[in-house]
Amino acid sequence: MANIVQYVVVRGDLLSQLGWPIGALIAQACHACTAVTHLHHDDEHMKAYLSDLDNMRKVVLEADSEVSLRELSVKLEEGGVLHKLWVEQPENIPTCIAVKPHPKEEIQKYFKKFKLFKGTISPPK
């Protein structure tokens, strides 16, 4: 299972530009991870990922905008990569993508343009 990883991509602009609390953004990532786990609980990679809870690997990355997040979702769909684009309701705001766990070498190419999420907030202008 060492090479199975789950990628999570959250919108950094929700913090830096729209003033969301970091806890709210973390909740979005949790929603997306829970949803993708439920949707794909019978998948062989998901089963392997969940079979060793103390050694799950997640990579949390940052998208800089809604457009960037939606473009990633389209690319993942085109590549057949199962994922959940979390859209917060009732506001209808796309906030996060959680990818079903996959072998890293199969999916890392989709995430090369994203940086690790640091949760930084820009100073007010």
Secondary structure, 3 states (H helix, E strand, C coil): CCCEEEEEEEECHHHHCCCCCHHHHHHHHHHHHHHHHHHCCCCHHHHHHHCCHHHCCEEEEEECCHHHHHHHHHHHHHCCCCEEEEEECCCCEEEEEEECCEEHHHHHHHHCCCEECCCCCCCCC
